[in-house]
Amino acid sequence: MNHFRQSKIYRHKFTTHLQTAHGNWRERESIVLREEDAHGRVSFGELCPTPGFISFRLADLFPIVKDWENDGDISSNRLLSSAMSCIRSEVWDLPTVNHDFKEIFTAELFSSNSRLKNIASVYKKKIGIFDIDREIENVHQLFDSIPPKSEVRLDANESLSTDELFKWNEAFKSESRLQFLEQPFKRTQIQQIFDLEKNLDISIALDESVVWKNDFSFFTRSAWEGFYVIKPHLLSDWNQTINFIKANPDRTIVSSVFESPFGFEGVCRCASYSNLFSGLDRNLFSSDEIELSEHHKQPIQVGNISTSMLDELWRKL
């Protein structure tokens, strides 16, 4: 064996629950992987079951993680494949000396409990939860309350009908500050989204469909011209994900699934390849001893956190 492998459980309650069209989410549970190779290279990965996207009980993931730790036969599993490819990816090879940090700006997740800080340039709001007329009015109020040059992203989490999508389109077709509406239909209705997109005035982003297909070449062949919301820890190959973001920096939004600080640092580094505001708002976590203050800044300076800093945090987990 030419490497040393470890895993630890990560659990952290959100400061407030996250309400989406997939339901209420109150706590992040995941399994963090650490590997040190024969040359002393330390890297991390994370298995992140996520409601509405990929659901696993941690108990079902333990056996395959132990096989990974012991160099055994590894069963095929999307989350483990993602974590392993993250460990092997270039994101952990950032230089630590004389490195110009890349600043990553992130959209601020807005909820009924939010107090707008008036510092974000992009706000994200969940829709498809309550009555559509009430939600449209709330979004109009949101536009009235944010700075004139700010933008808004609306996330439907697969909850809209065709009629509802066109109602949102009609309500905001003249609102230049609406950047896009995210994942209006169920993930399997990709062709319907492709067909309708050309008849809409507002832009559309895909999220759950990207995770479901797990194949960027499908969207390239389909000539999709909208946006992509990319959750690296839910896709099986980090190298393919990174290459796609590098090739499409103006149409890719790198997004968190509320990983531990270890997985989150990997996602931040991945987000440095995109030119757009990321989806990395970490306000659902309190700044306790397992959090890193650098992850709560706006902007996040990618490369400011070294693997030695993460190793020190590892000992606290």
N, C-alpha and C positions, 0 to 999 in steps of 0.2 A: 504494500500500500504506500503510495507516494503523496498522500494527502491526509489531513485530519479533519473529520467532519463532525459537526454537532448540530443539535436542534433544540429549540426552546419554544414553549407556548407563550403567546402574547394575548392578553385580554385587557381591554380598556373601554370603560363606559364613556359614551358621549356626554358632553356637558348638557346638551338638550337632545331629545330624540330627533332623528331625521325622518320627516314624513314625505313619502313619494307615492306615486301611483302603484308601486310594488308593495306598499305597506310601511309600517313604522320600524325603524332600525335604531336600536338603543346601545349596542355594544359591538365592538370589533373583536373577533376571535380569529387568530391565525397561528400558523407555525412558521417560525423564523429559522432559516438554515444558515450556518456559517461553515465556510471551508477555508482551510489554509493548505496551500500546496507545498511541494518540496522546496520551492524557492522563496517561501515566506509570503507569497501573495495571499492576502486575506480578502474574501468577498462574501457577499450575502445574497440570499434569495428568500422568498416568502410565499407560502401557500395561503391564498386569501379567498376563502369561500365568501361569496357576496350575494345577498338576497336579490332575487330578480335577474341574476346573471348566471352564476354557477354556484349551486348549493351542494355542500358536503358537510357532514358532521365531522368534527375534528377526530372523533374516535375512529372513524372509517379511514382517516388519512394516516393515523399513527403507524400502522404496519408497513406501508410503503416508504414512509420516512425512515423507519428503522432499517429497512432494506438498503436505502440509500446510504445511511450512516455506515453500514457494515459491508458496503460494496457487494451487496447481494443482487439477485435478479430483480430488476425494478419493473413493476407493473405499469402499463400505460395509463397515465393520468394527466389531464390537461394542466392542473395546478402544479403538480410536481415538475412536469416538463418546463413550465414557465419559470419556476424557481431555479431549476438546474441551469437553464439557458441564461438566466439573469446572472448567476454566479460566474458563468464563463464569458459574459459579454464585456465589451470594451468600457462600459460605464465605470467599472472599478479600476480602470487604468489611468485615470486623470492624473496629470503631473501635480505634484504637491509643492514644487519649488518654482518661483518666478512665474506663477500661473495667473493669467488675467481672468478673474472670476466672471462668469457669465451671469448677468442679472435676469432672473425669471420673474415676470409679473404674473399674478394669478387673479382670476375672477373671484369676486366675493360672493359666496353663497347667501342668498337672501331668503329669509323666512319671516313669518308673522312675528317672531320674537326678536328679529334683527333690529339693530340700530345702525342706520347707515352712517358710515364713518366719513363719507365724502372724500375718500382718498383713492378708492378703487376706480379704475377706468372702465371696467367691465363687471357687470353684475349678472348672476345666474339665479333664475327663479324656477322652482318646480311648479308645473301645472298638471291638469288632468286629475285633480284630487277632489275638488269641490264643484259646485254648479258653474257651468262655463261662463254665464253672464257675470256672475260674481267675480270669477277669476279675471276676466277681461277688464272689468272695472278696476280691480286691484292692480293689474299691470299698467293701466293708464295712470293710476296714482303713483306707481313706482317711477314711471317716466317723468312725471311732474316733480318728483322729489330728488332726482339725481342730477349731477352737474350736466350742463348742456352738451358737453363733448363726450360723455360716457355712453357706453353701449350695454345692451341687455341680451342675454341668452335665455331662451325659454326651453325647459326640459319636460317633455310629456311622458317619458318612460313608457312608451308603447300604448298610451291610454286613449288616443283619439279615434273617432270615426272619421270617415271621409267628409261628412257634412261639418263636423266640428273643426277639422283642419281648415276647410274653406272659410269657416266663420272667423277663425283666428287670422287667416290671410286677409279677409275683408277688413277686420278691425285694425290691422297694423300694416297694411300694404303701403301706406304713405309715411310710415315711421322709419326714417333712415337710421335711427339708433338701434333698431332691432337687428342684431348680427345674424341670428338664425333661430329656428325652432328645431329642437333636437328630438329625434326618434318618435315621430307622431304615431306610427303604426307598430303592430307586433313585429318582432324581428324576422319572422318568416315571410312577411309581406313586402319583401324587398322590391319585387318587380312592380308592385302597385305604387310604391314610393317613387321608383324610377319613372313610371308612366305619368304620375301626377305632378312631379316636380317641375316639369316644363310649363305647367299651367298655373303656377303659383307666382305671386309677386315677391313673397318672402323667401329667404334662403332656408335650406334644410340641412341638418347634420345627422349623420348616422352614428349610433352608439351600440345598443344591444345587437343590432344586425352585424356589426363588425366582429363582436365577440362570438356570435353564433356561427358565422361563416369561418372565422379563424383563418382567412385566406385573402390577403390583400390583392392577389392577382385576379380574383373574381371581380373585384370592383374596378380594377384597371381595364379588364376585358369588357366590362359593362359600360365603360366610359362615364362613370359617375363623376359629376362636376361639382357636387356639393362639398360640405365639410365632413371631416372624420373626427370623432371623439375617441381617443385611443387610450385604453387602460392596459398598460404593459403586463401587469401581473395576472391578467385574465386571458392573455394570448400566449400561445405555446412556444414561440420562438422569438427571443429578444433581438437577435441579430437581424431577422427579417423585419421586425417592427422598427428598429433603429434605421435600417436602410430605407424603409418606406417614408419615415418622417423626414429624413435627409432629402429625399427626392420630392417631397411635397410639404415644404415648411410653411407655406401660406394657406394650407387647407387642413392642417392637422392640429388638434388640440389634445395635449397629453393630460390625462386625468387620473386622479387618485381614487382608490377604493378604500381610503382611510387605513392605510397600512401602518405597521409599526414604524418607528423612526428609521429602522434599517431598510425596510422595503421602500419607505417614502423617499429616503435619500437616493435610492436607485432610480425612482421615478423622476425626481427632480433633475438628476443628471440626464435622463432620457429626454426630458422636456427641453433641455438646452439646445436640441437640434431643431426645434420648431420656432417659427417667427411670431406665433400668436400667443396671446395670454393663455396660460395653462388653466387647468381645473384642479388646483392644488390647495384650495382653502383648507386650513387646519384648525379653524376656530371651534370645531366640535370637540376638540381635545383641550383639556386644561393643561396648563404648563406645570406639570409635576416633575418629579425627579427622572422619569423615564422619557420626558420630552426634551428636545433640543431647541434652545431659544432661537437659533438660526432658522429653524423651520417655520417660525411664526412671524418672520419679518416680511415686509413688502417693500422692495422685491426680495426674493430669496437669492442669495449669492451662491451659485452652484460651484462646488470645489472648495468652499469654505470649511466643509466638514470632511475630515480625513478618516481613513479606515481605522487609524489608531484611536480617534475619538469615539468611533462606533464600537471598537473593541472595549473601551472603558465602559461604555454604556451596556454592552453585552453582559458584563459581569454583574450588573445591577438587575438584569431581567430575571 
